[in-house]
């Protein structure tokens, strides 16, 4: 009986936390990405850019988890607007990132938007 109650509570909590997210996610694991339909149309070109550039070094799963939880998945450090800016600078300095200042700026604005949407 206790196990059934615990299982019911866990399913309820998991369903509630998934339903509460403003920006929807598609896929699982390495295929996880933000659903472009749940993002404002003005940010869709930035979403395409993020899907092309960011996956050169890591999967989109890492970005999605950071945005959803507010924590960087590998380090556990807070992932907020200040961290987004710091990661942008870090990516700009990486020689293999193949990203320029304008692209970084565009992605920082997008990730700040996603953070704000997930706080609602």
Backbone bond lengths (Angstrom), bond angles and torsions (degrees), N, CA, C in turn:
res aa  C-N    CA-C-N  psi(-1)  N-CA   C-N-CA  omega(-1)  CA-C   N-CA-C  phi
1 X - - - 1.443 - - 1.529 110.75 -
2 X 1.338 115.68 -44.11 1.466 119.28 179.49 1.527 111.00 -63.88
3 X 1.320 116.27 -38.25 1.462 120.20 179.63 1.527 111.02 -64.72
4 X 1.318 116.68 -39.05 1.455 121.17 179.13 1.530 110.49 -64.95
5 X 1.321 116.58 -42.58 1.468 120.25 177.59 1.528 111.33 -64.25
6 X 1.330 116.16 -42.31 1.456 120.45 178.79 1.523 110.86 -63.48
7 X 1.319 116.50 -44.16 1.460 121.05 178.89 1.524 110.77 -62.55
8 X 1.311 117.44 -43.07 1.463 121.94 178.36 1.530 110.51 -62.40
9 X 1.313 116.76 -43.19 1.465 120.73 179.13 1.520 111.36 -63.96
10 X 1.321 117.45 -42.17 1.465 120.85 179.30 1.522 111.78 -64.58
11 X 1.317 117.15 -42.48 1.471 120.67 178.64 1.519 110.10 -64.43
12 X 1.314 117.03 -41.84 1.469 121.05 178.77 1.523 110.88 -62.34
13 X 1.320 117.25 -45.87 1.464 120.56 179.60 1.522 111.46 -64.22
14 X 1.317 117.56 -42.34 1.461 121.00 179.66 1.520 110.52 -63.82
15 X 1.315 117.30 -42.99 1.463 121.56 179.56 1.517 110.32 -65.59
16 X 1.305 117.54 -42.98 1.459 121.26 -179.46 1.521 110.90 -63.33
17 X 1.317 118.26 -45.10 1.455 120.65 -177.17 1.521 111.21 -68.38
18 X 1.331 118.70 -33.58 1.456 120.99 177.96 1.519 111.29 -73.24
19 X 1.314 117.42 -37.21 1.448 121.12 -177.67 1.520 111.79 -73.64
20 X 1.319 117.96 -21.43 1.444 122.29 -175.90 1.522 112.92 -78.86
21 X 1.305 118.46 -20.50 1.464 121.31 -176.61 1.529 110.49 -65.85
22 X 1.312 117.04 135.17 1.462 122.35 -179.97 1.522 111.24 -78.92
23 X 1.305 117.08 -41.60 1.454 121.05 179.74 1.523 106.88 -96.01
24 X 1.299 115.59 115.31 1.461 119.98 -176.71 1.521 111.28 -76.71
25 X 1.313 114.84 157.00 1.455 122.85 -176.79 1.522 108.59 -122.40
26 X 1.336 115.42 143.00 1.462 120.98 176.13 1.522 108.78 -116.68
27 X 1.314 116.59 148.19 1.458 121.42 175.10 1.512 113.18 80.41
28 X 1.335 113.12 176.53 1.467 120.99 179.20 1.513 108.94 -138.94
29 X 1.319 115.48 157.18 1.459 120.67 176.62 1.515 112.08 57.55
30 X 1.329 116.36 -132.77 1.463 121.12 -178.00 1.521 113.18 -63.19
31 X 1.315 118.07 -19.47 1.470 122.88 -178.32 1.529 112.42 -93.73
32 X 1.330 117.51 1.68 1.460 120.93 -178.62 1.523 110.38 -68.28
33 X 1.327 115.42 136.31 1.462 121.33 177.74 1.522 108.14 -159.24
34 X 1.317 116.33 162.70 1.457 121.21 175.71 1.520 109.02 -70.92
35 X 1.325 116.20 143.60 1.464 121.34 176.71 1.529 107.70 -79.13
36 X 1.333 117.72 114.90 1.471 119.81 -177.98 1.529 113.10 -59.05
37 X 1.333 117.34 -26.89 1.469 120.74 -179.95 1.530 112.25 -67.91
38 X 1.322 117.72 -22.18 1.469 120.67 -178.48 1.522 112.17 -92.81
39 X 1.332 116.83 3.03 1.467 122.54 -179.33 1.526 108.68 -109.28
40 X 1.306 116.11 142.10 1.463 121.29 177.25 1.528 110.29 -51.11
41 X 1.314 116.64 138.70 1.477 122.29 -175.38 1.529 112.72 -57.19
42 X 1.314 117.74 -30.42 1.470 120.25 -179.19 1.531 112.23 -67.34
43 X 1.342 117.11 -19.48 1.461 120.92 -179.29 1.537 113.37 -97.26
44 X 1.306 118.24 -2.34 1.470 120.04 -176.93 1.523 113.52 -62.67
45 X 1.349 120.27 -38.90 1.476 118.64 175.06 1.535 111.77 -61.84
46 X 1.315 116.62 -36.12 1.464 120.54 177.33 1.522 110.83 -67.86
47 X 1.332 116.53 -35.63 1.469 120.61 176.85 1.529 110.02 -62.96
48 X 1.335 116.24 -41.76 1.468 120.08 177.91 1.524 110.53 -62.43
49 X 1.330 116.03 -43.65 1.465 120.87 178.44 1.521 110.54 -60.33
50 X 1.323 116.69 -45.19 1.460 120.52 -179.51 1.530 110.31 -62.86
51 X 1.319 116.74 -40.72 1.464 120.33 -179.50 1.518 112.81 -66.86
52 X 1.319 116.98 -24.71 1.469 120.16 179.49 1.524 112.47 -90.02
53 X 1.319 117.10 -41.49 1.466 121.09 -172.45 1.529 113.33 -85.48
54 X 1.315 116.95 -44.05 1.469 120.09 -172.28 1.523 113.14 -70.00
55 X 1.331 116.53 -26.52 1.465 118.76 -177.11 1.524 113.05 -78.92
56 X 1.312 117.15 0.17 1.468 119.01 176.51 1.520 111.30 -67.45
57 X 1.331 116.56 -31.52 1.470 120.31 -176.68 1.524 113.48 -113.50
58 X 1.330 118.02 -24.48 1.467 121.22 -178.88 1.524 109.31 -153.78
59 X 1.313 116.07 166.38 1.461 120.10 178.46 1.524 110.01 -77.35
60 X 1.321 115.65 162.40 1.463 119.86 176.00 1.527 111.14 -69.71
61 X 1.310 116.34 -19.41 1.461 120.43 177.97 1.530 110.45 -54.73
62 X 1.312 117.25 -40.88 1.466 121.34 -179.20 1.522 110.57 -62.48
63 X 1.320 116.93 -42.62 1.465 121.23 179.82 1.523 110.77 -68.08
64 X 1.327 116.73 -44.46 1.466 121.20 -179.43 1.524 110.43 -60.16
65 X 1.313 117.21 -46.73 1.467 120.98 -179.29 1.531 110.71 -63.16
66 X 1.321 117.09 -41.38 1.467 120.26 179.38 1.525 110.87 -62.20
67 X 1.324 116.89 -43.64 1.467 121.17 179.99 1.529 110.04 -66.18
68 X 1.321 117.09 -44.69 1.462 120.44 -176.21 1.522 113.44 -69.27
69 X 1.317 117.06 -39.94 1.463 120.09 -174.24 1.518 114.15 -95.61
70 X 1.340 116.74 -20.18 1.458 119.55 -175.94 1.519 112.32 78.60
71 X 1.334 116.49 14.52 1.469 122.74 179.34 1.516 109.51 -133.28
72 X 1.332 116.26 138.03 1.462 120.87 174.71 1.532 107.52 -68.90
73 X 1.336 118.01 126.50 1.467 120.14 -173.85 1.526 114.92 -60.52
74 X 1.309 118.52 -36.37 1.462 119.94 -176.40 1.523 112.89 -81.40
75 X 1.321 116.86 -42.50 1.463 119.99 -174.80 1.523 113.73 -96.89
76 X 1.339 116.51 -23.36 1.462 119.92 -176.32 1.514 113.05 79.06
77 X 1.316 117.00 2.70 1.464 121.53 178.98 1.535 109.72 -71.08
78 X 1.332 117.36 155.24 1.466 119.75 177.64 1.526 111.43 -58.62
79 X 1.310 116.31 139.77 1.463 122.61 176.81 1.518 106.37 -116.88
80 X 1.347 114.88 91.42 1.450 122.15 -179.48 1.531 108.08 -125.42
81 X 1.321 117.12 -168.57 1.467 120.11 -177.39 1.528 112.22 -62.01
82 X 1.308 116.55 -36.03 1.463 119.98 177.98 1.532 110.19 -66.24
83 X 1.310 116.79 -41.19 1.470 120.78 178.72 1.531 110.89 -67.25
84 X 1.332 116.73 -38.11 1.464 120.49 178.19 1.524 109.73 -59.68
85 X 1.321 116.46 -44.74 1.467 120.78 178.86 1.529 110.52 -62.13
86 X 1.328 116.60 -43.79 1.466 121.17 179.88 1.530 111.03 -63.47
87 X 1.334 116.79 -41.91 1.472 119.78 177.39 1.528 110.68 -64.98
88 X 1.336 116.15 -37.05 1.467 119.87 177.39 1.522 111.22 -60.39
89 X 1.314 116.81 -45.18 1.469 121.41 178.43 1.527 109.85 -63.70
90 X 1.320 116.06 -41.98 1.471 120.69 178.74 1.530 110.69 -60.91
91 X 1.324 117.52 -42.92 1.468 121.41 -179.61 1.527 111.15 -68.65
92 X 1.325 115.86 -33.69 1.461 119.74 178.24 1.521 110.99 -64.37
93 X 1.321 116.43 -34.62 1.466 121.62 -178.29 1.530 113.39 -82.40
94 X 1.324 117.13 -17.43 1.466 119.91 179.96 1.528 109.24 -70.76
95 X 1.322 117.10 128.08 1.468 119.24 -176.86 1.526 113.87 -67.41
96 X 1.313 118.79 -28.21 1.462 121.11 -176.82 1.527 114.25 -95.60
97 X 1.326 117.33 4.53 1.462 119.07 -175.96 1.527 111.93 -72.82
98 X 1.325 117.09 -24.80 1.467 121.35 179.32 1.533 111.47 55.40
99 X 1.360 115.65 41.47 1.457 121.12 -179.53 1.523 109.59 -127.91
100 X 1.325 115.49 139.80 1.464 119.87 177.34 1.533 109.80 -103.10
101 X 1.329 116.20 176.23 1.468 121.17 -175.77 1.525 112.27 -58.70
102 X 1.328 116.13 -42.47 1.466 119.62 -178.56 1.529 111.24 -63.22
103 X 1.313 117.06 -42.15 1.463 120.45 178.74 1.527 111.08 -65.51
104 X 1.314 116.38 -42.28 1.469 120.70 177.62 1.522 109.78 -60.93
105 X 1.311 116.50 -46.22 1.468 121.34 -179.84 1.532 110.07 -58.92
106 X 1.321 115.77 -43.92 1.465 121.45 -179.90 1.543 110.96 -62.43
107 X 1.324 116.42 -41.53 1.462 120.31 -179.46 1.528 112.05 -72.21
108 X 1.323 117.00 -34.17 1.473 120.36 176.46 1.526 109.61 -64.27
109 X 1.331 116.95 -43.69 1.473 120.54 178.14 1.535 109.83 -62.08
110 X 1.320 117.33 -43.10 1.462 121.63 178.88 1.530 110.88 -61.36
111 X 1.315 117.42 -48.57 1.467 119.63 -177.93 1.524 111.67 -66.41
112 X 1.324 117.81 -34.37 1.465 120.27 175.15 1.527 110.31 -64.48
113 X 1.323 116.65 -40.30 1.469 121.56 175.89 1.532 110.13 -60.84
114 X 1.343 116.49 -46.46 1.464 120.78 -179.74 1.527 111.30 -62.93
115 X 1.322 116.97 -40.56 1.471 120.18 176.12 1.519 111.41 -60.83
116 X 1.338 116.01 -44.89 1.464 120.11 179.19 1.530 111.62 -62.91
117 X 1.330 116.78 -42.94 1.463 121.13 -179.72 1.526 111.27 -63.75
118 X 1.301 117.61 -36.54 1.462 120.10 -178.26 1.517 112.53 -77.88
119 X 1.328 117.90 -12.81 1.469 120.90 176.33 1.527 111.33 -81.06
120 X 1.320 117.04 -20.34 1.472 120.34 -176.67 1.490 112.26 -65.94
